[in-house]
């Protein structure tokens, strides 16, 4: 193996990610690097810059499911159908989706939920760096349905790591049908078990965007969410990955 600074090598290869209207940059990206990444895009467009750590939390913008969710957030916030003031980012990872909503509209408040202490800590650090109105919490154990996620959460809740990082679980005042939009980029299995939980967070008429789903898993997701949401459908496909959307039922 060649003897080189592999951290520097990886950083040089990891360019800013341009997903109009967003550009995602990392701590080692200079302004010159960012401008080079924008070559070929509309020079008159107003790009929304998101600063992310190159850490362990999922959500750097490279994966198609993150891209699908970012595009959905842009669409929902630009739509005149319903005002968006509160956004739930369930399975927040790096917090990129909730922060994107806040960046697009400074009047938006976002709440992020994750099962991993490190992800919550990284997401809150990203929030501080981007100066947006978002707070990230550990998931409530009672609302964590699948066994694997419960195992991760049980290891985190009450741990010294959680206490040292001042990580809180989702407070009651943020745990109810108060969100105008909910985005969840997880995996199909957990999303199926989470259907009643996510439905309980979205107000009547509120919007839902789901990804982390392969096209072959579409039917199981549509079936799980149809009892709670109207017009549940596959909104878009990117490679083998899909975005599922719906509107919370009003009755």
C-alpha positions in Angstrom: 0.0 0.0 0.0 1.3 3.4 -1.0 2.6 5.5 1.9 0.5 8.7 1.8 -1.7 10.9 4.0 -4.8 8.9 3.4 -7.0 11.3 5.3 -5.9 14.2 3.1 -6.3 11.9 0.0 -9.9 11.1 0.9 -10.7 14.8 1.7 -9.3 15.9 -1.7 -11.5 13.4 -3.5 -14.6 14.3 -1.5 -15.9 17.3 -3.3 -18.8 19.6 -2.3 -22.1 18.0 -3.3 -24.4 20.2 -5.4 -28.1 19.3 -5.3 -29.9 22.5 -6.4 -30.9 24.6 -4.5 -28.4 23.1 -1.9 -24.7 22.8 -1.9 -23.3 20.6 0.9 -19.8 21.3 2.0 -17.4 19.9 4.6 -14.9 21.5 6.9 -11.9 21.1 4.5 -13.7 22.8 1.6 -12.4 26.3 0.8 -14.5 28.9 -0.9 -12.4 28.3 -4.1 -13.3 24.6 -4.0 -17.0 25.4 -3.5 -17.0 27.8 -6.5 -15.3 25.2 -8.7 -18.0 22.7 -7.8 -20.7 25.2 -9.0 -19.2 25.4 -12.5 -21.7 24.3 -15.0 -24.7 25.3 -12.8 -26.9 28.4 -13.2 -24.6 31.2 -12.0 -27.7 33.4 -11.2 -29.2 30.8 -8.9 -29.2 31.4 -5.2 -27.7 28.3 -3.6 -28.4 27.3 0.0 -25.2 26.3 1.7 -25.2 23.5 4.3 -22.0 22.8 6.3 -21.6 19.2 7.5 -19.0 17.3 9.4 -17.4 14.4 7.7 -18.4 12.2 10.6 -20.1 8.8 11.2 -23.7 10.1 11.0 -25.6 9.1 7.9 -26.6 12.0 5.7 -23.8 13.5 3.7 -25.9 14.0 0.5 -24.1 11.4 -1.6 -26.7 8.7 -1.2 -29.7 8.7 -3.6 -32.2 8.5 -0.7 -30.8 11.7 0.9 -31.0 13.4 -2.5 -34.7 12.3 -2.9 -35.6 13.6 0.5 -33.8 16.9 -0.1 -35.6 17.4 -3.3 -38.9 16.6 -1.6 -38.2 19.1 1.2 -37.6 21.8 -1.4 -40.8 21.0 -3.2 -42.9 20.9 0.0 -41.6 24.2 1.3 -42.1 26.0 -2.0 -45.6 24.7 -2.4 -48.5 27.0 -1.7 -50.8 24.1 -0.7 -50.0 24.2 3.1 -47.9 26.4 5.3 -44.9 24.6 6.7 -43.7 25.8 10.1 -42.7 22.6 12.0 -40.7 19.8 10.4 -39.9 16.4 11.9 -36.7 14.7 10.7 -37.2 11.1 12.0 -34.0 9.1 11.8 -32.1 12.4 11.5 -28.5 11.2 11.2 -26.4 14.2 10.5 -29.5 16.4 10.7 -29.2 17.4 7.0 -32.9 17.1 6.1 -34.2 19.2 9.0 -31.5 21.8 8.5 -32.3 22.0 4.8 -35.9 22.9 5.7 -34.7 25.6 8.1 -32.2 27.0 5.6 -34.9 27.3 2.9 -37.3 29.0 5.3 -35.9 30.7 8.5 -39.4 30.6 10.0 -39.3 26.8 10.1 -38.5 25.0 13.3 -37.2 21.4 12.9 -36.9 18.6 15.4 -34.7 15.6 14.7 -34.9 12.2 16.3 -32.4 9.3 16.1 -31.6 6.1 18.0 -27.9 6.8 18.2 -26.2 9.1 20.7 -23.3 9.9 18.4 -25.7 10.8 15.5 -27.6 13.2 17.8 -24.4 14.8 19.0 -23.1 15.3 15.5 -26.5 16.6 14.3 -26.6 19.2 17.1 -23.0 20.2 16.3 -24.1 20.7 12.6 -27.1 22.7 13.7 -24.8 25.1 15.7 -22.5 25.4 12.7 -25.3 26.3 10.4 -27.1 28.5 12.9 -30.6 27.0 12.3 -33.7 26.5 14.5 -33.3 22.7 14.9 -32.8 20.5 18.0 -32.1 16.7 17.9 -33.1 14.2 20.4 -32.9 10.5 21.1 -36.0 8.5 20.2 -38.5 7.6 22.8 -38.1 3.8 23.7 -41.8 3.3 23.6 -41.9 4.5 20.0 -39.1 2.3 18.8 -40.7 -0.8 17.5 -38.2 -3.0 15.7 -35.9 -5.2 17.8 -32.6 -4.0 16.3 -33.4 -0.3 16.8 -34.6 -1.0 20.4 -31.3 -2.8 21.1 -29.3 0.2 19.9 -31.5 2.7 21.8 -31.4 0.6 25.1 -27.6 0.7 24.9 -27.7 4.5 24.5 -30.4 5.6 26.9 -29.1 6.2 30.4 -25.5 5.6 29.3 -22.6 7.7 30.5 -22.1 8.8 26.9 -25.6 10.2 26.8 -25.1 12.1 30.1 -21.7 13.4 29.1 -23.1 14.7 25.8 -26.2 16.2 27.4 -28.4 14.3 25.0 -32.1 14.3 25.8 -34.9 12.0 24.7 -37.8 13.6 22.7 -39.8 15.8 25.1 -43.5 15.4 25.4 -44.2 18.9 24.1 -42.6 17.9 20.8 -44.1 14.4 20.7 -47.5 14.7 19.1 -49.5 15.6 15.9 -47.9 19.0 15.6 -45.8 18.8 12.5 -46.7 20.2 9.2 -44.2 17.8 7.5 -42.3 14.7 8.4 -39.4 13.3 6.5 -37.9 9.9 7.4 -34.9 8.4 5.5 -34.4 5.1 7.3 -35.0 1.6 6.0 -38.1 -0.2 4.8 -38.4 -2.6 7.7 -38.3 0.0 10.5 -40.5 2.3 8.4 -43.3 -0.3 8.3 -43.3 -0.7 12.1 -43.0 3.1 12.5 -46.2 3.9 10.4 -48.5 4.6 13.4 -45.7 6.5 15.2 -45.0 8.8 12.3 -48.8 9.2 11.7 -49.1 10.3 15.3 -46.6 13.1 14.7 -48.2 14.7 11.6 -51.1 17.0 11.9 -54.2 16.5 9.7 -53.4 17.6 6.2 -49.6 17.5 6.9 -47.1 16.1 4.5 -45.0 12.9 4.6 -41.9 12.0 2.7 -40.2 8.6 3.1 -37.1 7.1 1.6 -34.4 4.5 2.4 -36.7 2.2 0.4 -35.9 0.0 -2.6 -38.4 -0.2 -5.5 -39.0 -3.8 -4.6 -40.2 -2.8 -1.2 -42.7 -0.2 -2.4 -45.9 -2.3 -1.8 -45.1 -3.0 1.8 -44.6 0.7 2.6 -47.7 1.7 0.7 -49.8 -0.9 2.6 -48.4 0.2 6.0 -49.1 3.9 5.5 -52.4 3.8 3.5 -54.5 3.6 6.7 -53.1 6.9 8.0 -52.3 8.9 4.9 -54.2 9.9 1.7 -52.7 9.6 -1.7 -49.8 7.4 -0.6 -47.7 6.8 -3.7 -44.2 6.4 -5.1 -43.4 10.0 -6.0 -40.0 9.5 -7.6 -37.3 6.8 -8.3 -33.5 7.3 -8.4 -31.7 4.1 -9.3 -33.2 1.3 -7.2 -34.3 3.8 -4.5 -37.7 5.4 -4.2 -39.4 8.3 -2.5 -42.9 7.6 -1.0 -45.2 10.6 -0.2 -48.6 11.1 1.4 -50.9 13.6 3.1 -52.2 12.9 6.7 -55.9 12.0 6.7 -58.2 14.6 8.2 -60.9 12.3 9.6 
